[in-house]
Amino acid sequence: MKKGSFYSLDRIKKRGAEYNLIIGERSNGKTYAVKMEMLKALAKDGTQSALIRRWDEDFKGARGANMFSDIVENGEISRLFGDKYDGITYYRHAWYMTKKDEKTGKPVKEVEPFCYAFALTSMEHDKSTSYPKVRTILFDEMLTRKQYVPDEFILFMNVLSTIIRERDGVTIYMLGNTVSHFSPYFGEMGLKHIRQMKQGDIDVYTYGEHGCKVAVEYIGESKFLKKSNKYFAFDNPKLNMIKSGAYELDIHPHLTRRYKSSEIMFIYFVVYEEYTLQCEVVQVGDEVFTFVHEKTTEIKNPDDDLIFTTEITSRRNYRVGILKPRDKMGDKIAYFYKHNLVFYQNNEIGEIMTNYIKDTDGVVI
């Protein structure tokens, strides 16, 4: 991102990747840039596009009708198409270029749409339908702090298969605001270093015999000061995404007292993604609570210590999910989470545990 400007696709396009993951702060022009890419392709050779969102509700009513309103309001239509078109209308899960009729003043739409709408949760599009002109695909708001759809990555792949069929030459843009370090897409696509990326970095992954490329860009912090930032100047880590593009962190309970090793009643571990958390059940006087912190060394007794993970295994000391216990020990551990008696080393550790629980218990805490 250049100083004083909104986001540009120039850097990531140079990587020549089929998949382009672009992650950054809200309202920095990511979606706008891809929508402009769609319209430039249309102006150049009549190429069509597809826009994917998670929920069908994202396209209903004004949401669908206003999806390209910023493009129209900024005068981009006339700059690209002259007086051929002057608007865009949404009709039956697709967007059409329009021109006002001089007599009636009503917009007259083209016969064919320039962009189709697809929702992961509502595959009403007939799989026998062909989309041979679609060359640009945008999956907007791919990251969420809320629950992902079950088997979402497979749903996404099915949508892509419906659009692409057996063709080549299709470019996919996946956009996300920095709401969370965790996403099923990171693991499913093998993006092993995405959580270590710094703002401004672009990493490229290559897969398979055909050399499929995935480029990941973590957009650098805007160099210009947004006038709106003064409204979000509070000391709250959740606001960092809005102000600078840093990942959003929830505020989790921190422990304000010390305890001795002799006051630790029980220790168990959580292994999630590349992280290992050590969880200590502590009793200090009449107070009993759990403290969770990062473990930087290997687990000494992996065959005996209680370990929570995402991996389904027959090993007797392994469990999947904290809030769905299967024995008395599990009941006791779950009690602390259900009654807000868990404290964290820092907010990042709290985020890791929260996402582990979301992934394994299907519960948002």
N, C-alpha and C positions, 0 to 999 in steps of 0.2 A: 504494500500500500504506500503510495507516494504521499509526501507531506502535503497537507491541505486538500486531499482528495479522498473520495470514497473508494471502495475496493475495486480492483481491476483483475480480470482473469489472465492478464498477459503472462505473468510468471508461471502459473501452473500449466497453461496451455503449451508452453515450450517443452514440457516433459512428455507430451504426446501420449498420455495415458488414456485407457478406456474408462477407468473409474477415477473421478476427481473428488476427494473428500475435502471440504473447505470448512474450517471451524474457526469461529471468532465471536466478537462481541455483537450484541444486537444492533440493528439499525446502522450498519456500516456499509450497506450496499451489496451484500453477497447475492441476495435473491434478485435484486434489480439488475446486476451484471449478467446473470444467466438468462433472465427474461429478455434482455437486450440481445444476447447471443442468439436466442431463438428467432427474434424478429429480423436480425441481420441475415441469418441463414434463409429465412423466408424471402427477403428482398433480393437476395443473391440468386437463388436457384429454385425457389418454391419449396424448400425443405420444410417438413412439418416437425412438431415437437410433442413431448408428453410431459405432464406435470403430475407427480405422485405426492400424495399426502397420506398420513396414517389413517385418518378418519373420514368417512363420507360426509360428515357434518361440516368439514372444512370447505366444502364446495357448495353448500346449500345457501340459497338466498343471496344476501348481499356479499357474503364471503366469496362466492364464485364470481359474481358479477363485478366485484371490485379488484379481482386478482391482478389485472393489468391496468388499473386506473391511474397509477402513478406514472406509467409509461405515457399514457394518453395526455395526462395533465401537464407533463413536462415537454410536450411538443415533439416527442420522438417520432411519432407516426409521420408527420409531414416531412421531417428531416430524412427519414428512410424511404418513404413512398411518394413524396410530393403530394399532389392533390388526388391521388388514386384512392386513398382511404383517409378517414378522419376519426375512426373510432374502433372499438373492440367490444363485442357482445358475447355473453355466455349463454349457451343453449344446449340442453341435454348432454351434459358432461363433455363439452368442448367449447373452445373459443374461436370466434370467427372475426375476420377483418370486416369492417363495415364502412359504408359511405352514405351520408344523408341524401335522401331524395329531395331534389330542389322544390318539387311541388308540395309534397306532404310533410317534409321536414323529418320524416321517420328514417331510422337507419336501415339500410338494405345490406344484408350480410352476403358474403361470398357463398358459393355452393359448398365448398369444402372447408373444414376448419383448418386453422394453422397449428392448433395445439389441443391435445386430448387430456382429459382429467381421469386419473386413476386413484382409487382409495384402496389401501391394503385391506381394510376391513369390509369392503363391499365390492367383490369382484363381479359386478353385474355386466361387465363387458363380455361379450360372447368370445370365447377362446378361439372360435373359428374365424373371427374378424381379422383382417390383415391390415397392417400399418406400414406399408413399404416405404412411405416417404418420411417416416419419423427418423431423424438423425441425432436429435438432442433430447436427452431425458433429464429432468430435474426432479430429485427427491428432496423436498423442502422440509425443514424442521425435523431432521432424522434423529436428533438427540432429544431426550426428554428426561425430566426428573420424575415423571409419573411412571405408571406401569407400562411396559412394552406389551404389544400383542403377543400371545403365545405363538411360538414358531415364527416370529416376525421376519427373520432373515429369509426363511424359506418362502414366505408369502411374497417378500420383495423379489426374490429370484424368479418366482412364478410370474409376477407381473412383467418383469423384464423379458422373460421367455415369450410371453404373449405378444409383446411389442416387437421384439427383435427377430424372433423365429430363427431362421438359419442365415441371417445376413451378417455383414461386417460393416465397419465404418460408423458405428453408433457411439456417441460420447455421452457418458453418464456423469452428472454432477450431483453430489450428495452434500447438502448444506446443514450445518448445525450450529446453534448458539452454544456457548461454553457453559451449559447448565450442569454438566456432570462429567467426571472423568471416566465413567463406566457406561458401556453400551454393548449390547450383544453383537453389534456389527464389528466392533474392534476385534473380538475373539474369533468370530466366524470368518473374517477376512484376513486373519493372521497379522494384524497390525501390532506387532509386538512392542514397538518402541513409541507408540503414540502418546503414552502418558509421560514420557520423558522429553517430549518435544518442547522447545521454547518458542515464544512468539517470534514469527518471522521465518521459522523453519519450513522447508518442504522436503518430505521423505518420499522415496519411490520404492515400491515393492513390485517384484516380477514373479509371475506364477505360471506353471504349466508349460507344456511343449509348444504351445502357441504364443507364449510370451505375453500373456495378459499383464498389463501394468496398472497399478493403483498408485496415484499420487495423492499425498496428504499434505495439506497446507494449514498450518496454525497461524492465522493472520496476525501480523504484528499490531501492536497498540497504535491507535490513531495518533498522529503527531500534532494534529490540530485540536484545540480545546473545544469540545462541544459546549455550546452555551447552556444546554440542558443539564450539564454535569453538576451545576450548583444545587440542583434539586435532589441529587443523590450523593451528597457529600458526607453522609453519616458513616460512622465507623462500624460498618456491618459488612462482613465478607460476602454476603449474598449479592451486594451491589457492585462488586468488582467486575462482573460480567458486563453490566450495563455501561460502566465507566471506561473500562480498559480492555476487556476481552479476556481477562484472567478467568479461570474456571470458577464457577459459583460453588461456594462451600456453605453448608448449613451450619448453624450454631448448635453445638452439642455440649452436654453437661461436662464440665471439668471438675476434677477433684481438688478441693481447696484445703485438704488436710493431709498430713503424713501418716504412714502406718509402718509398723515393723514387719520384717519377714516372718516373725513368729505369729503374727496375726492373720497370715494368709491361711485359709482353711482348705482351699482346693484350687488347682490350676488346670485349665483346659485351653485348647488352641483352636484358632480359626485359620484355615488355609484358603485363600481366595485370590484368584488371578495370580499375580506375582508376590502377593503380600502374605505374611504370617503374623497373626495377632496373638498375643498372650493375654489371657483373661484370668484374672485373679479374684476369687471370692474371698472377701475380707470381713473379719469381725473385729470392730474396735469398740469395746464396752458393749453397749446395747445396740450399736449400729452394725448392720450387715449390708454389704453392697458389693458390686462387681466393678473392678477397674480394668480397663482394656488399654493396652499399649502395644507398640510395635515390637516384634521379636526379630532381632538382626542376626541371631545365630541359629543353627539347626536345632530341631527338636531332638532332645537327647534320647527319649524313649518312644520312638514312633510306633512300636508294637504294643505299648501299654497305655500311654497317655491318651486321654479323650481328645479326639480331633474332629472338628466340624469342617466339612469340605463340600464341594459341589459334585464330587465324583461318587457315583453309586458303586459301592463295593461290599463284599461279604465280610470284610475284616471287622472283628467284633468291637474294636475301639473307635471305629469311624462312624460318624453320623452326617446326615444331610438335612440341614434345617434346624434352627434353634427353637422356633415357636411351635413346632409340632413334635413334641417329645414322645418317645416310645418306651420310657422306663422312669423310675422314680428319680434317678439322678437328673434326667432331662427335664422332669417337672420342676425340680429345684432351680435349675439353671434358667429355664424360661420365666420363672417367677420374677426375677430381677428385671427382665426386659418388659414384661407386661405391667410392672408397677413402677417404672421409671426409677430404678435403683442401679443404673449403669452409668459410669463416668468414664471419660475418654482422655487419653494423653493430650490430644489436640483435635481440632475440627476435621482434619484429614482422616485421622483414625476413625472418627465417628462416621465419616462418609463411607469408608471402606466397609464397616460393619453394617451400616444401613443398606448398602447395595447388596451385600451378601444375603441379608435377610429378605430383601425384595426378590432376589433371584431364586432363593431356595424355598421360601415360605409363601411367596406371592402376597406379602403384606407390606404396605407402605407405612413406615413409622417416622 
